[in-house]
Amino acid sequence: MVAVDQVGKRLTQLTVDATAKGHRQVCVWLRQFEQVMLAIEDCRHLTRRFEADLLLAGHAVVRVHTRLMAGARRSARERGKSDPIDAEAVARVALREPDLPRAELDGPTREVKLRSDHRRTLVRQRTAIANKLRWFLHEIDPELAVPSRGLRRLCVLDALEADLAARSGVVPEIALDLVQDCRRLSIRINAMEAQLRHLVRELAPSLLEVPGCGVLSAAMILGETAGATRFKSKDAFARFNGTAPIPVWSSNTVRVRLNRGGNRAINNALHMAAVTQVRRGGPGADYYAKQLAAGTTVKEALRLLRRRISDRVFRALLADEAARASHGPITDLPQAA
């Protein structure tokens, strides 16, 4: 910990263990200052417990992205890299940047994020097992028909298990184990999706009303956003999710380019919503057709539609957060199978 004044001059520093006892020592050390704002390098899981302890002690905490610290380190008098140098760089960035994201205590949206991330991990594991299983099935019998995406359906897995149990050999034995692994993962994935459906319906009913935004997309947006009120406008939210274009002009002709940064998980959910709207028709499809008639390319029209969906999603998130603030906590989750 390094304390600096309003002009960035180092006042004092403290080194403690990254434990609950060390966090209490920091809170005692902070009592010497009349008013203090704490800035922490954004390391997510590594700093989450420290953030929570500081917030519970009543301190204001902001998060500093690591890329903002490079310039502060280069402009410092002291050369090299150490914990005090990094801590001083974090403090100076906090003085320079007034709109840093504020840390908050974990709420129900983090539960959505954890469950959504865990479900995606299980889906990746099932996909890897299913790909290996298809090779073994082709070796056992090339005419053994398995429908596309059939290895996620329990009825197809039941038929495969019965067929493989009647065969002898090492390959059918391993294939049978893979079928059982697919079944186990599918049951867990379905249970996780049921829990997400319950959570999203309680937390974000307005978000589910956005055309093309299903339960899984809404869960991804809800978990990754972590509170829409921390964004000062829909434009700031668009910059966060990568739908706001980046200006690249230096004359009177205004030009922009595609933003390849931002939160790619939310960007992917918005893209799927845009594609769904174009396919199913409605206001989104009409806007897409209007852009094509004006001479824009297919990709440009889809990007413009994605930005419009981002604005609507932002309004829905604000409405849902206001409703939660007035109605209180959500109900209990159903138990997983």
C-alpha positions in Angstrom: 0.0 0.0 0.0 1.3 3.5 -1.0 -0.4 6.7 0.0 -0.1 9.8 -2.1 -1.5 13.3 -1.8 -3.6 15.2 -4.3 -0.6 16.0 -6.5 0.8 12.5 -6.5 3.6 12.9 -3.9 4.3 9.7 -1.9 3.4 10.1 1.8 3.9 6.7 3.3 3.7 3.0 2.5 2.8 -0.3 4.1 3.5 -3.9 3.3 1.2 -6.7 4.7 0.4 -10.3 4.0 -2.3 -11.0 1.5 -4.5 -12.6 4.2 -7.5 -11.6 6.3 -5.1 -10.5 9.1 -3.2 -8.3 6.6 -6.4 -6.8 5.3 -7.3 -5.8 8.9 -3.9 -4.2 9.3 -4.6 -2.1 6.2 -7.9 -0.9 7.6 -6.1 0.1 10.8 -3.4 1.9 8.8 -6.0 3.8 6.8 -7.4 5.5 10.0 -4.5 8.0 10.0 -6.1 9.7 6.9 -9.2 11.9 7.3 -10.5 11.1 3.8 -9.1 8.5 1.4 -10.0 6.8 -1.9 -8.5 3.4 -2.5 -7.4 2.3 -6.0 -6.6 -1.3 -6.7 -5.0 -2.9 -9.7 -7.8 -4.9 -11.4 -6.7 -8.5 -10.9 -10.3 -9.9 -10.5 -10.1 -13.1 -8.5 -6.7 -12.1 -6.9 -8.1 -8.9 -5.4 -11.7 -9.8 -4.9 -11.4 -10.8 -1.3 -9.3 -7.6 -0.5 -11.9 -5.4 -2.3 -14.8 -7.0 -0.3 -13.0 -6.5 3.1 -12.3 -2.8 2.2 -15.9 -2.2 1.1 -17.3 -3.8 4.2 -15.1 -1.5 6.2 -16.8 1.5 4.5 -14.1 2.6 2.1 -14.6 3.7 -1.5 -12.6 1.5 -4.0 -11.9 2.0 -7.7 -10.3 -0.5 -10.1 -7.4 0.5 -12.3 -6.8 -1.5 -15.4 -3.2 -2.8 -15.9 -2.8 -1.1 -19.2 -3.2 2.4 -17.6 -0.3 1.8 -15.3 2.4 1.6 -18.0 2.5 5.4 -18.7 2.5 6.2 -15.0 5.5 3.9 -14.4 7.4 5.5 -17.3 6.8 9.0 -16.0 8.0 8.1 -12.5 11.4 9.2 -11.2 12.2 5.8 -9.7 13.4 3.3 -12.3 12.6 -0.4 -12.2 9.6 -2.5 -11.1 8.6 -3.4 -7.6 5.4 -3.6 -5.5 5.8 0.0 -4.2 6.5 1.3 -7.7 3.4 -0.4 -9.0 1.2 0.7 -6.1 2.3 4.3 -6.6 1.5 4.1 -10.3 -2.0 2.8 -9.5 -2.5 5.8 -7.1 -1.4 8.3 -9.7 -3.6 6.8 -12.4 -6.6 7.1 -10.0 -5.7 10.8 -9.6 -5.5 11.3 -13.3 -8.6 9.3 -14.4 -11.9 10.5 -12.7 -14.2 7.9 -14.3 -12.6 4.6 -13.2 -15.0 1.8 -12.4 -16.0 1.5 -8.8 -15.8 -1.8 -7.0 -19.0 -3.1 -5.4 -19.9 -6.0 -3.2 -20.9 -9.2 -5.0 -24.6 -9.5 -5.8 -26.8 -11.9 -7.7 -25.3 -10.9 -11.0 -22.0 -12.5 -10.1 -23.9 -15.8 -9.3 -25.3 -15.6 -12.9 -21.7 -15.0 -14.3 -20.3 -17.9 -12.3 -23.0 -20.3 -13.4 -22.9 -19.1 -17.0 -19.1 -19.5 -17.2 -19.3 -23.0 -15.6 -22.0 -24.1 -18.0 -19.8 -23.0 -21.0 -16.9 -24.9 -19.5 -19.1 -28.0 -19.3 -20.2 -27.5 -22.9 -16.6 -27.3 -24.1 -15.8 -30.6 -22.2 -18.8 -32.3 -23.8 -17.9 -31.1 -27.3 -14.4 -32.5 -26.9 -15.7 -35.9 -25.7 -18.3 -36.0 -28.5 -15.7 -35.3 -31.2 -13.6 -38.2 -29.9 -16.6 -40.4 -29.6 -17.6 -39.9 -33.2 -14.2 -41.2 -34.4 -14.7 -44.4 -32.4 -18.3 -44.8 -33.6 -17.1 -44.5 -37.2 -14.4 -47.1 -36.5 -16.9 -49.5 -35.0 -19.5 -49.1 -37.7 -19.4 -46.5 -40.4 -23.2 -46.9 -40.9 -24.0 -46.2 -37.3 -26.1 -43.1 -37.8 -25.8 -40.3 -35.2 -27.8 -37.2 -35.9 -26.2 -33.8 -36.0 -25.9 -32.5 -32.4 -27.4 -35.8 -31.4 -24.8 -36.5 -28.7 -26.3 -33.9 -26.5 -29.7 -35.6 -26.5 -30.4 -38.2 -23.9 -32.5 -40.4 -26.1 -29.7 -40.7 -28.7 -27.3 -41.5 -25.9 -29.6 -44.3 -24.6 -29.7 -45.9 -28.0 -25.9 -45.7 -28.4 -25.4 -47.2 -24.9 -27.6 -50.1 -25.7 -25.9 -50.8 -29.0 -22.3 -50.5 -27.6 -23.1 -52.7 -24.6 -23.9 -55.6 -27.0 -20.5 -55.3 -28.7 -17.2 -56.7 -27.5 -13.7 -55.2 -27.8 -11.6 -52.4 -26.5 -13.0 -49.7 -28.8 -16.7 -50.3 -28.0 -15.7 -50.3 -24.3 -14.0 -46.9 -24.5 -16.8 -45.6 -26.7 -19.3 -46.7 -24.0 -17.4 -44.8 -21.3 -17.5 -41.7 -23.6 -21.2 -42.0 -24.0 -21.7 -42.2 -20.2 -19.5 -39.1 -19.9 -21.6 -37.3 -22.4 -24.7 -38.3 -20.5 -23.3 -37.1 -17.2 -22.2 -33.7 -18.7 -25.6 -33.2 -20.5 -27.5 -33.7 -17.2 -25.3 -31.2 -15.5 -25.6 -28.7 -18.4 -29.4 -29.0 -18.4 -29.6 -28.5 -14.7 -27.3 -25.5 -14.9 -29.5 -24.0 -17.7 -32.6 -24.5 -15.6 -31.0 -22.6 -12.7 -29.9 -19.8 -15.1 -33.4 -19.6 -16.5 -34.8 -19.1 -13.0 -32.2 -16.5 -12.2 -32.6 -14.5 -15.4 -36.4 -14.4 -15.2 -36.1 -13.0 -11.7 -33.3 -10.6 -12.3 -33.9 -9.4 -15.9 -37.4 -9.8 -17.2 -37.0 -6.7 -19.4 -33.9 -8.0 -20.9 -35.7 -11.2 -22.0 -38.2 -9.0 -23.8 -35.5 -7.8 -26.3 -36.1 -9.7 -29.5 -33.4 -12.4 -30.1 -32.2 -12.4 -26.5 -32.7 -15.8 -25.0 -32.0 -17.1 -21.5 -28.3 -18.0 -22.2 -27.6 -14.7 -24.0 -29.3 -12.7 -21.3 -27.3 -14.6 -18.6 -24.1 -13.8 -20.4 -24.9 -10.1 -20.7 -26.2 -9.9 -17.1 -23.1 -11.5 -15.7 -20.5 -9.7 -17.7 -22.1 -6.3 -17.3 -22.1 -6.5 -13.5 -24.5 -3.6 -13.0 -25.5 -1.1 -15.7 -25.7 1.8 -13.3 -21.9 1.9 -13.3 -22.0 3.2 -16.9 -22.7 6.9 -17.3 -24.6 6.5 -20.6 -25.5 4.1 -23.3 -22.5 5.2 -25.3 -20.2 4.2 -22.4 -21.9 0.8 -22.3 -21.4 0.5 -26.1 -17.7 1.2 -25.7 -17.5 -1.4 -23.0 -19.1 -4.1 -25.1 -17.2 -3.2 -28.3 -20.2 -2.0 -30.4 -19.0 1.7 -30.4 -16.8 2.3 -33.5 -13.4 3.9 -33.1 -12.7 7.3 -34.8 -9.8 7.2 -37.3 -10.0 10.6 -39.1 -7.8 13.6 -39.0 -9.4 15.9 -41.6 -13.0 17.1 -42.4 -14.1 13.6 -43.5 -15.3 11.7 -40.4 -14.3 8.0 -40.6 -14.5 5.2 -38.1 -13.3 1.7 -37.9 -14.5 -1.5 -36.3 -13.8 -1.8 -32.6 -12.2 -5.2 -32.0 -11.8 -4.6 -28.3 -14.4 -4.5 -25.6 -16.1 -7.3 -23.8 -16.3 -10.1 -26.5 -18.8 -12.2 -24.5 -21.4 -9.5 -24.5 -20.5 -8.6 -28.1 -21.1 -12.2 -29.2 -24.5 -12.2 -27.4 -25.5 -9.0 -29.1 -24.4 -10.4 -32.5 -26.6 -13.5 -32.0 -29.5 -11.3 -31.1 -29.0 -9.2 -34.3 -28.8 -12.3 -36.5 -31.9 -13.7 -34.9 -33.8 -10.5 -35.5 -32.8 -10.4 -39.1 -33.9 -14.0 -39.6 -37.3 -13.7 -37.8 -38.3 -10.3 -39.1 -39.7 -7.4 -37.2 -38.3 -3.9 -36.5 -34.7 -5.2 -36.4 -35.1 -6.8 -39.8 -36.7 -3.6 -41.2 -33.8 -1.5 -40.0 -31.3 -4.0 -41.5 -33.1 -3.9 -44.8 -33.2 -0.1 -44.7 -29.4 0.1 -44.2 -28.8 -2.3 -47.1 -31.0 -0.2 -49.3 -28.9 2.9 -48.3 -25.8 1.2 -49.7 -24.1 -0.2 -46.7 -22.6 -3.7 -46.8 -24.1 -6.7 -45.1 -21.4 -6.6 -42.3 -21.8 -2.8 -41.8 -25.6 -3.1 -41.6 -25.3 -5.9 -39.0 -22.9 -3.8 -36.9 -25.3 -0.9 -37.0 -28.1 -3.2 -35.8 -25.9 -4.6 -33.1 -25.3 -1.1 -31.8 -29.1 -0.4 -31.7 -29.6 -3.6 -29.8 -26.9 -2.5 -27.3 -28.8 0.7 -26.6 -32.0 -1.3 -26.0 -30.2 -3.8 -23.8 -28.8 -1.0 -21.7 -32.2 0.5 -21.2 -33.6 -2.9 -20.2 -30.8 -3.5 -17.7 -31.4 -0.1 -16.1 -35.1 -0.9 -15.8 -34.5 -4.3 -14.3 -32.0 -2.9 -11.8 -34.5 -0.2 -10.7 -37.2 -2.9 -10.3 -34.9 -5.1 -8.2 -34.0 -2.1 -6.0 -37.7 -1.6 -5.3 -38.8 -5.2 -4.8 -35.9 -6.6 -2.8 -33.9 -9.8 -3.2 -34.8 -12.7 -5.5 -36.3 -16.0 -4.4 -34.4 -19.1 -3.8 -33.0 -21.2 -6.7 -34.4 -24.6 -7.5 -32.2 -27.5 -6.6 -30.1 -29.0 -9.4 -30.8 -32.5 -10.4 
